[in-house]
């Protein structure tokens, strides 16, 4: 079988990346050069442009800028502080209490905002100085913040799960959202286990145990923020509104909450909108070029070639899943989540579904793989943000990051080979 198209695609993409060409342009240019094998210059240009334009013509994709806007509002709206204070009264008195607070606050904030970068920035900005003041190692605090921030991409609402739904050909967004709860919580618990052991060995201090009155007060302070999860996920699952409509509801709710908390003013709105437009433009360009590359791959029959190559190695499901996981872990090291999902879902999803894997289950496997990649150099965006917020270079964070990284991989193995961990909750709701 002729693999020339696949080779040109991969080699040209790696060359562009090595030349530090931005990822979106690297994807688009490598797709263009691959298409030149089968088409003349002008049809290649017009076909790619058409595919990029039509890829953004989707009602479901409107959820992405709305959730990005909601995340920006939350980042400035005092939500992070209230979630941290709530987490402190729950777990602050345990060994390694502030590390647990960091993890739980990241899980809650990441779930509400749907952004790992926002969680690492907002929670890390509060927690790193607090943990350092109490005697925690600065690099350990940063490592905890970096790994736990990724849970917000698995615990819904999550932009990347919406993008997977589009790439998979229409897997239910509500079902994907429900499927993320148990895996996301498992990752959080695994990170807390490692953080607790590390803190016990290092004899880090604990917070004074809060009384019932303080607990109730902190819960009531955080309740409006937590209620957003019920509004968004409950509305989608109950069929009251779509994911896109839910994202618009989230924007309105967070704006009102920001004004109620007196953390957002009319003067701050232009800067919030500007940041949202910048982030949305980057994401949409990535989506457009990634979808164009996926179409080129399909046109050149590259997914079929990869499928044949994988199945020639083994037709055992366990082995195939190991290979796919290793590939996705490797891909996550070098590629951002959005293009990785859009490019590799059409390749791997037909293979695993033919072997009996539920598309919802595979979606969770894929997102969890790529979440681990966000914590690794050279492209790990959460790693860079977490290090920047902590004022550290990457080398100092790697050592405390390794055990946290390993338990994330362990949870990935559990999720991969125990489908009920992903499918149990969707089944309860009839998906």
N, C-alpha and C positions, 0 to 999 in steps of 0.2 A: 504494500500500500504506500502511496506517495504522501510523505509528511512535509513536503516543501513549504506549504502554506503555514503550517503550525510552526515550523522552524523560523520562517521569516517573521512571523508575528512575535514570537518569544524573543528572538535575538534583537530585533529592532526595538522592542519595548525595553529590554535590558540596557541597550546602548543609550537610549534617550534618558533612562533613569540615571545611568552612570555619568551622563553629561549634565546632570542636575536640571533637566527639563522638568517643569511642573507636571505632576502626575496626570492631570486631565489632558494636557497637550501630548504627553507621551502615549497615552491610550489612543487618542485620536489619530496621531501620526502613524503609529504602528498599524492601526486598522487600515489606514489609507494605503500604506505601502503593501500590505497583504492583498488588498483588493485590486491593486494594479496588476497582479498576476493574471486575473481573469477579465479585467475590463480596461479599456483605453482611459487616458487621463481625465478627459472631461466627464464622461459618465461616472467615473469613480468619485470625483469631487462632488458632483450634483447628488449622487446616491447617498453619500455620507452626510451631506448637509440636510437632505430630506429626512434621513433616519434620525438625525440629531434633533431636528425640529419637531417631528411627530412624536418622538419619545417623551416630550414634555407636555403633550396634549392629553392630560389625564386628570380627571376630577380628583382621584385619590391622592395624587401628588400635591394638591393644594394643602393637604395636612402638614406637609413638611415645613413650609415657611411659617404656618401658624404655630406649630409646636416650637419652632426655633424662636419665634417672637415671645411665646409664653415662657420659654427658658430664659431669655434675656431679661424679661420682667422679673422673674423669680430670683435671678442672680442679684438684682438690685433692690428687691422688694422686702428685705428683712426676713425672708422665709428660712434661709440657711441658719441664721442665729436662733430662731425659735425651735427649729428641729434639733439643733445641737443641745439646747437647754433641756428639751424633752428627753433626748437620749441620755443625757447626764444623770437625770433622776432615776432612770430605769436601770442602767448598767454601770454607772460611774463608781459605785462602791465595790465592784468586783475586781479581782486581780487583773491589772492591765485595763482598768476601767476606761481611761481616756482613749485607749486604742479601740475599745469596743464602741465608744461614743462616735469616734471617727467613722468606723465601719457602718454602724446603724444610720448615722446622719447621711452618709454618702448613699446608702441604699434608699433612704426615704427621699432625699433631694433628687437623686438621679432618676428615681421612679416618677417623681412629680414633674421634673423638667424634661426627662427623656434624653438627657445629654450627659455623657461621661465627662467631657471636657468642662462643662459648667459645674458638675459636682466636684471635680478635682480642684477647680479654681475657687469656688465659693466655700466649700467645706474646708479645703486645705488652708485657705486664707485665715479662717478662724482657728482651726484646730492645731496647726503646726506651731504657732507661737505659744498657745496654751499648753501643749504637750511638752515643748522645750522648757517652759517655765517650771513645770512640775518634775523635770529631771529626765524626761524621755530622750533617747537618742534621736537627733534630728533626722538622720537618714532612715531610721526605722519608722518614724512618724510619716515621712514622705512616702515610703514604700507601702504602708498601710493605706494611705490616702489614694495612691495611684491604683492599686489593685481593686479596692472596694468601689472606686468611682465607676468601674465598668459594669457593675451590677445594674445600673440604671438603664443599660441598653437591653437587658434581658427582662427585668421587671417592667411591665407596661405602665403607661403608654410609651412606645418606643418608635422613633422614626425609622430605624433600620429594619424593624419587623414589618413596617408598612412597605418599605422598598422590597423586602424579600417577597411579600405577597404579590407585588407587581411582577417581579422577576420570575416567580413560580407559575404565573399564568392564572392567578386568582385564588390562591389559598385564603380562606377566611381570616381577615384581620382580627376579628373578635376571638377566634379560636387560637390564633398565634399569641395574642395578648394573654389569654388565660394559660396557655402552655408555658409562659415564661415565669410564672410565679414560683413554683417549686424549685426549678433549677437556680433561679436568682437567689432565693432564700438559702439553698444549699451552699452556694458559693459564699454567701455572707457568713454562714455558720462555720464553714471550713476555714475562712480567713480569721474568724474570731478564735477558733481553736488554736491556730498557730500563734496569733497575737497574744493569747492568754498564756501559753507555754513560755513564749519568749519573755513576756513581762514578768512572769513568776520567777524565771531564772535570773533576770536582771534586777528583781526586787523593786520594780517601779511602784510608786505610791498609788493609793486609791483615793477616790473622792469620799467625803463624809456622806453617810447614808441619809437620804432626804426623807423628811416626814411626809405623812399622807397629804397634809395641806399643800405642801410645795409640789408634790406629785400631781395633784388635781389642778393646781394653778398652771403648771407647765403644760399639762395635757390640754387644758382649755386654750392656752396661748397658741399651741401648735395645731389644734383641731381644725381651724379654717383652712390651713394649708393641706392637712391630711384629707380633708373632705373633698378636695379637688380630684383625688384618685377615685373616690366613690362616684362623683359626678361623671367623670370621663369614662371610666371602665364600666360602671353600672349602666350608663346610658347606651354604650355600644352593645354590651351583652344583652340588654333588655330590648334592643332594637328601637330605642327612642330616637337615636340619631346615628349617622355613619361616623367613621373615624375622622373624616374631613370636617364634618359638622362639629364633632367633639373637640377638634383642635381649635375651632373658632370660639366655642364655649370656654375652653381653657384660657384663651387670650382675654376674653371679657372678664372672667372670674379673677385671673391674676392681676389685671389692671385695677379692678375694684379693691382687691385685697391689698395691693401696694399702696393705694391711696388711704385705705382704712388704717394700715400700719404707719402711715405718714412717712414712708421710705421713698415714695415716688412723687414727684411734682410735675406740673405741666412743663416746666423748663427741662426736665430730664427726658421727656418723650422723644424729641428729635434724635438724641444720641442713641437711645434704645432702638429706634427704627433704623438708624444708619447701620448699627452693628448687625441688626437682623438682615438688612439688605445685603451687606457684605457676605455674611455667612451663607445666606440663601443662594447668592450668585455662584459661590464656590461649589456648593452642593449640587445645584442644578446643572452646572457645566460638567461636573463629574458624572452625573446621571446621563446627560446627553451623549457624551463621548463613550461611556461604558455601554450604553444600549446600542450605539452604533457599532462598537467592537463586537458585541454579542451577535448582532445581525451578520457581520462579516464572517465571524466564526461559523455561524449556521450556514451561510451561503457557500463557504468553502468546505463544509462537512467536517470541520475540525472536531466538534463534540463527538461525532460518530467514530472518528479515528481514535480519540482518547478513550472512548468507551471500549472499543475493540482491544486497545492496548491494555487497559486495566483488566478486562475479562480474560485476556490471554495469560495474565499472571496467575489469576485464580478466579474461580466462580463461587468461592466461599464468602458468605456475607460478612463474617467476622474479619477476614483478611481484607476485603474490599473497604470496609469501614475504617480499618487501621490505616490503609493507604490514603484514603480520602482525608482522614483527620490529619495525617502527617503533611499532606499537600497543603491543606488549609492553614495549618499552623505556620508552615513555611511562607505561604502567601501573605498571611497576616503580618509577618515581620517586615515585608517590603511594600505592602499596598494598603491603602485606606479601606475602611469597611464598605463604603458605598459602591465603589467600582468592583471590589472583590465579590460582593453579593450579586451584582448585576451580571458579571462576567461568568462566574463559576456555578451559579445556580442552574442555568440551562445546560451546563456540561454534566454536573453530577446528579441532579435531581432525577432525570430519566433512568439513570443507572440504578439508583437505590430504590426508586419506586417499582421498577421491574423486579427487584429482588424482595419486595414486600415491605419496605420502609414507608411509614406514613409521611407525607410531605410536611405536616406540622412538626413531627418529631425531627425530621431532617433540618427544618428551619432553625430549631433551637440548637441543634448540633453545630450548624454552620455559624450562627451568631456567636455562640460561646467560644468556638475556635478563634474567630476573628477578634473577640474581646481580649483574649489572651495576647494576641498580636499587638494590641494597643499599649501593652505594658512593656514591649520589647523594642530596643533600637534596631534599625536606624529610623524607622518611620513612625514609631509609637507616639501618637499625638498626646495621649493621656500621660505617658511617661515624661514627655518634654514639659507639658503644662505643670504636672506635679512637681518636677524638679525646679522649674522656674519659680513657682509659688513658694517653695521651701528655700530657695536661694542656694541650691546645691548643683554640682555637676553630676552627670549620669553615673560616673564611675563609683561615686560614694554610695549610691542607692542600690547598686546591683546586688551586693552581698545580702542585705536584709530582704531584698526583693525575691531572692531565689526560693526560699521555703514557701512563701506566699504563692509564687508562680507555680510551684510543684503541686500544691493542693488544688489550684485551679485546674490543672491538667488531670488530677485524680477525679475531680467532680465531672470533668468532661468525659472521662472513661465511663463513670457511672451513668451519666445521661445517655451516652451512646448506646450502651448495652442493656439498659433498663428503660424501655420505651414508656412504661407507665408513669415514670417521673415527669415526663412531658405531657402525656396524653390523659392523665387521670382527671385533672381539673376540666379540660375541655369536654370530656365525656360526661362529667357531672352536669354540665350545662347543655347537653344534647348535641355537641358538635362531633 
